[in-house]
Amino acid sequence: MKLSKLLLTAAAAALAVTGMAGSAVSADREIKLGGFGAKSGVVRSFGVNTEAVMKAAIKHINDKGGIKLGDGSTGKLSMTFDDDRCNAEEGISVLRRIASSDAVVAVGPTCSNVAEPLFGILQKKVDDDSDSGLQMPIFTDTAIKGGLAKISEWAFRNVPNESVMYQTMFEWLKSEHPDVKTIYGGVEEDFAHSRFTWYKVMKVRSGEAGLDVKGESKWLLNDTNFTTQVREMKKAGVDAIAISAHPFTTCGVLKEMQRQRVKPKLLIGLTSSSSLETLNGCAKQAEGIIIPTSFAPVTDKAKAAATAAAEMGGSADLHSAAAWEIVMVLADVMEKQGIMGKPDTLAEDRRKIRDGLAALKSTDGLLGEIVRTDEGEATKPYIYVHAKSGEWTVLHDPSGN
């Protein structure tokens, strides 16, 4: 009788231990992403939309069971999202705060004038013991100024290549509109992205396509009066006008163009203005404006992402949709690299994610395959859209689809 009781007690204890071990293995671990971007100021909508899309993407992954960690445990994604106010000093402070937290990767920022100096505080070359820069992987969804990822081997971007997009678009526009021979530019002079895209991309690519560039008018991101600039556009008397500006000033200029009766044959916009914000601000004045973009809800995946973003109170566009793709890529990389998601493996997990991102040659995007470059940049599928009856509609798909 005593032996039987001992055996039963031992069996019960063994079952209890097994149950505890099983619980330890099956318990979900929190895998935190540190999101950040502009949630205040003139470009606040970009950060607001990115946060909403990230939440939607994380929910999508977690609802499917999360990610499998290196020891067989399940990881559930979570996120924080900080406002950097589109300010370089604030952005650097935010990134340092994320790096000192338990986040395994940072996602952001919104503004190129934040990304450029921010990437500069990262370790430039992996395993360079003489470089004390931050060893924190960062995957950028919005800051689009050309060539920034090459600043650090810890920096990666999922933004389209504007140089290629505008090159092919201007060539196509010239063939479609042979009567368009001259072009004039308008540029947000104090914003890194819009300034770079006019002087280094739009101005150059339109000239290469055979258009005679007659000059440009300048304004600032926070300007509200554009009388002088539009008067200069009118005086130029050109066939096409390219506006390299974000939604707020783009709408201001378009409304002033309407007031001064400036009606070019072609109106071309900045990638970042292919957003709902532009249509909400000046749909009537923006009618017909043509913009290349790497997102539109034209595939099943893109439609699903747009719907999920809306359910979170955001809007999927050129920039925020890139955040959806980033979260999907990160989940895949984390699984394949076998991160552990433990406090004592944080540095190792960050390095695994960095190495996994650096090894990628292509990823699945909402519009199709995204090719990854050795410098951490993306070559994304794109289309040309135009504003029509208060909506962005596809004007041309250069891929032929």
C-alpha positions as CSV (number, residue, x, y, z in Angstrom):
1,M,0.0,0.0,0.0
2,K,2.8,2.4,0.9
3,L,4.6,1.6,-2.3
4,S,1.5,2.2,-4.4
5,K,1.1,5.6,-2.7
6,L,4.7,6.5,-3.4
7,L,4.4,5.6,-7.0
8,L,1.2,7.6,-7.4
9,T,2.8,10.6,-5.7
10,A,5.9,10.4,-7.9
11,A,3.7,10.1,-11.0
12,A,1.7,13.2,-10.0
13,A,4.9,15.1,-9.3
14,A,6.3,14.1,-12.7
15,L,3.1,15.2,-14.4
16,A,3.2,18.5,-12.6
17,V,6.8,19.2,-13.6
18,T,6.0,18.2,-17.2
19,G,3.0,20.6,-17.2
20,M,5.1,23.4,-15.8
21,A,7.7,22.8,-18.5
22,G,5.1,22.7,-21.2
23,S,3.7,26.0,-19.9
24,A,7.1,27.6,-19.9
25,V,7.7,26.6,-23.5
26,S,4.2,27.5,-24.7
27,A,4.0,30.8,-22.9
28,D,4.0,33.7,-25.4
29,R,7.0,36.0,-25.3
30,E,6.6,39.6,-26.2
31,I,8.7,40.8,-29.1
32,K,8.7,44.5,-29.2
33,L,9.1,46.8,-32.2
34,G,10.0,50.5,-31.5
35,G,8.1,52.6,-34.0
36,F,8.6,56.4,-34.3
37,G,7.7,59.2,-36.7
38,A,6.1,62.6,-36.9
39,K,2.7,62.7,-35.1
40,S,2.6,66.5,-34.7
41,G,3.2,69.4,-36.9
42,V,2.5,69.9,-40.6
43,V,3.3,66.3,-41.6
44,R,1.7,64.6,-38.6
45,S,-0.6,62.5,-40.8
46,F,2.4,60.4,-42.0
47,G,3.3,59.3,-38.5
48,V,-0.4,58.8,-37.5
49,N,-0.9,56.5,-40.6
50,T,2.3,54.6,-40.0
51,E,1.3,53.8,-36.4
52,A,-2.1,52.6,-37.5
53,V,-0.7,50.4,-40.2
54,M,1.9,48.9,-37.9
55,K,-0.8,48.1,-35.4
56,A,-2.9,46.5,-38.1
57,A,0.0,44.4,-39.4
58,I,1.0,43.3,-35.9
59,K,-2.6,42.3,-35.2
60,H,-2.6,40.3,-38.5
61,I,0.5,38.4,-37.5
62,N,-0.6,37.7,-33.9
63,D,-4.1,36.6,-35.0
64,K,-2.3,34.0,-37.2
65,G,-0.4,32.7,-34.2
66,G,2.5,35.0,-33.9
67,I,6.1,33.9,-34.7
68,K,8.1,30.9,-33.9
69,L,11.1,31.6,-31.8
70,G,14.5,29.8,-31.8
71,D,13.6,27.5,-28.9
72,G,10.2,26.6,-30.2
73,S,8.3,29.1,-28.1
74,T,5.8,31.5,-29.6
75,G,6.5,35.2,-29.9
76,K,3.7,37.8,-30.1
77,L,4.6,41.1,-31.5
78,S,3.9,44.4,-29.7
79,M,5.0,48.0,-30.4
80,T,5.5,51.4,-29.0
81,F,5.3,54.5,-31.2
82,D,7.0,57.8,-30.3
83,D,6.6,61.2,-31.8
84,D,9.8,62.7,-33.1
85,R,8.0,65.8,-34.4
86,C,10.0,65.7,-37.6
87,N,12.9,67.1,-35.7
88,A,16.4,65.7,-36.0
89,E,17.4,66.2,-32.3
90,E,14.2,64.7,-31.1
91,G,14.5,61.8,-33.5
92,I,18.0,61.0,-32.3
93,S,16.7,61.2,-28.7
94,V,13.8,58.8,-29.5
95,L,16.1,56.3,-31.2
96,R,18.5,56.3,-28.2
97,R,15.5,55.7,-26.0
98,I,14.3,52.8,-28.1
99,A,17.9,51.3,-28.1
100,S,17.9,51.4,-24.3
101,S,14.6,49.6,-24.2
102,D,13.7,45.9,-24.9
103,A,12.7,46.6,-28.5
104,V,14.5,44.3,-30.9
105,V,14.3,46.7,-33.9
106,A,13.3,50.3,-34.7
107,V,10.8,51.2,-37.4
108,G,10.9,54.9,-38.7
109,P,11.3,57.8,-39.1
110,T,9.0,59.9,-41.2
111,C,11.2,62.7,-42.3
112,S,14.5,62.5,-44.3
113,N,15.9,65.4,-42.4
114,V,15.6,63.2,-39.3
115,A,16.7,60.0,-40.9
116,E,20.0,61.4,-42.3
117,P,21.6,62.5,-39.0
118,L,19.9,59.7,-37.1
119,F,21.5,57.1,-39.3
120,G,24.8,58.9,-38.6
121,I,24.8,57.9,-34.9
122,L,24.6,54.2,-35.8
123,Q,27.7,52.0,-36.2
124,K,28.7,52.5,-39.8
125,K,30.4,49.2,-40.4
126,V,29.4,46.0,-38.6
127,D,32.0,44.6,-36.2
128,D,34.1,47.8,-36.3
129,D,35.4,47.8,-32.7
130,S,36.7,51.4,-33.1
131,D,33.1,52.7,-33.9
132,S,31.0,53.2,-30.8
133,G,27.9,54.0,-32.7
134,L,24.6,52.4,-31.8
135,Q,24.2,48.8,-32.8
136,M,20.5,48.9,-33.4
137,P,18.7,47.7,-36.6
138,I,16.4,50.3,-38.0
139,F,14.0,49.7,-40.9
140,T,12.6,52.9,-42.4
141,D,9.1,53.2,-44.0
142,T,8.8,56.9,-45.0
143,A,12.0,59.0,-45.2
144,I,12.6,58.8,-48.9
145,K,15.5,61.1,-49.8
146,G,17.8,59.1,-52.1
147,G,20.7,57.0,-50.8
148,L,20.4,57.3,-47.1
149,A,20.7,53.6,-46.2
150,K,24.4,53.6,-47.2
151,I,25.2,55.7,-44.2
152,S,25.2,52.7,-41.9
153,E,25.1,48.9,-42.2
154,W,22.5,48.9,-39.4
155,A,20.1,51.0,-41.5
156,F,17.5,49.6,-44.0
157,R,14.7,51.2,-46.0
158,N,11.6,50.1,-47.7
159,V,11.0,53.2,-49.7
160,P,10.7,53.4,-53.5
161,N,13.4,54.6,-55.8
162,E,12.2,58.0,-56.9
163,S,14.9,58.5,-59.5
164,V,13.8,55.5,-61.4
165,M,10.1,56.3,-61.0
166,Y,10.4,59.8,-62.3
167,Q,12.7,58.8,-65.1
168,T,10.3,56.4,-66.6
169,M,7.3,58.6,-65.9
170,F,8.7,61.6,-67.7
171,E,9.7,59.5,-70.6
172,W,6.2,58.1,-70.8
173,L,4.6,61.5,-70.4
174,K,6.8,62.9,-73.2
175,S,5.7,60.2,-75.6
176,E,2.1,60.5,-74.6
177,H,2.1,64.3,-74.8
178,P,4.6,65.4,-77.5
179,D,3.2,68.9,-77.4
180,V,4.5,69.4,-73.9
181,K,8.0,70.9,-74.3
182,T,8.6,73.1,-71.3
183,I,8.4,72.6,-67.5
184,Y,8.7,74.8,-64.4
185,G,9.1,73.6,-60.8
186,G,7.8,74.5,-57.4
187,V,9.7,73.3,-54.4
188,E,9.5,73.2,-50.6
189,E,13.0,74.5,-50.1
190,D,13.5,73.7,-46.4
191,F,12.4,70.1,-46.5
192,A,15.1,67.5,-47.3
193,H,12.9,65.2,-49.3
194,S,11.1,67.7,-51.5
195,R,14.2,69.7,-52.1
196,F,16.3,66.7,-53.1
197,T,13.5,65.3,-55.3
198,W,13.2,68.5,-57.3
199,Y,16.9,69.4,-57.8
200,K,18.3,65.8,-58.1
201,V,15.3,63.9,-59.6
202,M,12.4,65.8,-61.2
203,K,14.6,68.6,-62.7
204,V,17.2,66.2,-64.0
205,R,14.8,63.5,-65.3
206,S,12.4,65.9,-67.0
207,G,15.4,67.5,-68.8
208,E,16.7,64.1,-69.8
209,A,13.2,63.3,-71.3
210,G,13.6,66.3,-73.5
211,L,11.7,69.0,-71.6
212,D,13.1,72.5,-71.3
213,V,13.3,73.3,-67.6
214,K,12.6,77.0,-67.2
215,G,13.4,77.3,-63.5
216,E,11.7,77.0,-60.1
217,S,9.8,78.9,-57.4
218,K,10.6,78.2,-53.8
219,W,8.6,78.2,-50.5
220,L,8.9,76.7,-47.0
221,L,7.0,73.9,-45.3
222,N,5.1,76.1,-43.0
223,D,4.2,78.8,-45.6
224,T,0.6,79.7,-46.2
225,N,0.9,82.4,-48.9
226,F,2.0,81.5,-52.4
227,T,1.0,84.5,-54.4
228,T,4.5,85.5,-55.5
229,Q,5.5,81.9,-56.4
230,V,2.4,81.2,-58.5
231,R,2.9,84.6,-60.2
232,E,6.4,83.4,-61.2
233,M,4.9,80.2,-62.6
234,K,2.3,82.1,-64.6
235,K,5.0,84.4,-66.0
236,A,7.1,81.4,-67.1
237,G,4.2,80.3,-69.4
238,V,5.2,76.7,-69.5
239,D,3.4,73.5,-70.7
240,A,4.0,71.6,-67.4
241,I,4.4,72.4,-63.8
242,A,6.0,70.0,-61.3
243,I,5.3,70.6,-57.6
244,S,7.8,69.0,-55.3
245,A,6.0,69.5,-52.0
246,H,4.0,67.7,-49.3
247,P,0.2,67.8,-49.1
248,F,-0.2,71.0,-47.0
249,T,1.8,73.3,-49.3
250,T,0.8,71.4,-52.4
251,C,-2.8,72.3,-51.7
252,G,-1.9,75.9,-50.9
253,V,-0.1,76.3,-54.2
254,L,-2.9,74.5,-56.2
255,K,-5.5,76.8,-54.7
256,E,-3.4,79.9,-55.6
257,M,-3.0,78.5,-59.1
258,Q,-6.7,78.3,-59.4
259,R,-7.1,81.9,-58.1
260,Q,-4.6,83.2,-60.6
261,R,-6.0,81.0,-63.4
262,V,-2.7,79.1,-64.0
263,K,-3.7,76.0,-66.0
264,P,-0.7,74.0,-67.4
265,K,-1.2,71.1,-69.8
266,L,0.4,68.7,-67.3
267,L,0.6,68.9,-63.5
268,I,3.0,66.6,-61.7
269,G,3.3,66.0,-58.0
270,L,5.7,64.6,-55.4
271,T,5.4,61.0,-54.4
272,S,4.4,61.9,-50.9
273,S,1.4,63.9,-52.0
274,S,-0.3,60.8,-53.5
275,S,-2.2,60.6,-50.3
276,L,-5.7,60.9,-48.9
277,E,-4.5,64.1,-47.1
278,T,-4.1,65.9,-50.5
279,L,-7.5,64.9,-51.7
280,N,-9.1,65.9,-48.3
281,G,-7.4,69.3,-48.6
282,C,-7.9,70.2,-52.3
283,A,-9.5,67.5,-54.4
284,K,-11.0,70.0,-56.8
285,Q,-7.7,71.8,-57.4
286,A,-5.7,68.6,-57.6
287,E,-7.8,67.1,-60.3
288,G,-5.6,65.6,-63.0
289,I,-2.3,65.9,-61.1
290,I,0.0,62.9,-62.0
291,I,2.2,61.2,-59.4
292,P,4.3,58.0,-59.4
293,T,3.6,55.8,-56.4
294,S,4.5,52.4,-54.9
295,F,1.1,51.8,-53.5
296,A,-2.5,51.7,-54.6
297,P,-5.2,49.2,-53.5
298,V,-5.0,47.3,-56.8
299,T,-4.1,43.8,-55.6
300,D,-5.8,41.6,-53.1
301,K,-3.0,42.0,-50.6
302,A,-3.0,45.8,-51.0
303,K,-6.8,45.9,-50.6
304,A,-6.6,43.8,-47.4
305,A,-3.9,46.0,-45.9
306,A,-5.8,49.2,-46.7
307,T,-8.9,47.8,-45.1
308,A,-7.0,46.7,-42.0
309,A,-5.4,50.2,-41.7
310,A,-8.8,51.8,-41.9
311,E,-10.0,49.6,-39.1
312,M,-7.2,51.0,-37.0
313,G,-8.1,54.6,-37.9
314,G,-5.4,55.1,-40.5
315,S,-4.9,55.3,-44.2
316,A,-2.7,53.1,-46.4
317,D,-0.6,55.2,-48.8
318,L,2.8,55.3,-50.4
319,H,4.5,55.6,-47.0
320,S,2.3,53.9,-44.5
321,A,1.8,50.8,-46.7
322,A,5.5,50.3,-46.6
323,A,5.2,49.9,-42.8
324,W,2.9,46.9,-43.4
325,E,5.5,45.3,-45.6
326,I,8.2,46.0,-43.0
327,V,6.3,44.3,-40.2
328,M,5.7,41.2,-42.5
329,V,9.4,41.1,-43.5
330,L,10.6,41.5,-39.9
331,A,8.3,38.6,-38.7
332,D,9.7,36.4,-41.4
333,V,13.4,37.4,-40.6
334,M,12.9,36.8,-36.9
335,E,11.6,33.3,-37.5
336,K,14.3,32.4,-40.0
337,Q,17.1,33.8,-37.8
338,G,15.8,32.1,-34.7
339,I,15.7,35.0,-32.3
340,M,14.9,34.1,-28.7
341,G,13.1,37.1,-27.4
342,K,14.6,37.0,-24.0
343,P,16.2,39.8,-22.0
344,D,19.6,38.2,-22.0
345,T,19.5,37.7,-25.8
346,L,18.5,41.2,-26.7
347,A,21.9,42.2,-28.3
348,E,22.1,38.9,-30.1
349,D,18.6,39.1,-31.4
350,R,19.2,42.6,-32.7
351,R,22.3,41.4,-34.5
352,K,20.4,38.4,-36.0
353,I,17.7,40.7,-37.3
354,R,20.3,43.0,-38.8
355,D,22.1,40.1,-40.5
356,G,18.8,38.7,-41.7
357,L,17.8,42.0,-43.3
358,A,21.2,42.4,-44.9
359,A,21.0,39.0,-46.5
360,L,17.7,39.6,-48.2
361,K,17.7,39.7,-52.0
362,S,13.9,40.2,-52.4
363,T,10.7,40.3,-50.3
364,D,7.0,40.0,-51.0
365,G,5.4,43.4,-51.4
366,L,1.8,44.6,-51.6
367,L,2.1,45.3,-55.3
368,G,4.6,42.5,-56.1
369,E,8.2,41.5,-55.6
370,I,10.5,44.0,-53.9
371,V,14.2,43.7,-54.8
372,R,16.7,44.4,-52.0
373,T,20.0,46.1,-52.8
374,D,23.4,45.5,-51.1
375,E,23.1,49.0,-49.5
376,G,19.9,48.2,-47.7
377,E,17.6,49.9,-50.1
378,A,14.5,48.7,-52.0
379,T,13.5,48.6,-55.6
380,K,9.7,48.5,-55.5
381,P,7.0,48.0,-58.1
382,Y,5.3,51.3,-58.9
383,I,2.4,52.8,-61.0
384,Y,1.4,56.3,-62.0
385,V,-1.8,57.6,-60.5
386,H,-3.8,60.8,-61.1
387,A,-6.4,62.5,-59.1
388,K,-9.8,62.0,-60.6
389,S,-13.2,62.9,-59.1
390,G,-11.8,63.0,-55.6
391,E,-9.9,59.7,-55.8
392,W,-6.5,58.4,-56.8
393,T,-6.9,56.2,-59.9
394,V,-4.4,54.3,-61.9
395,L,-3.3,56.2,-65.0
396,H,-0.6,53.8,-66.2
397,D,1.2,50.6,-65.0
398,P,4.7,50.7,-66.5
399,S,5.1,46.9,-65.8
400,G,2.4,46.2,-68.3
401,N,0.1,44.5,-65.8
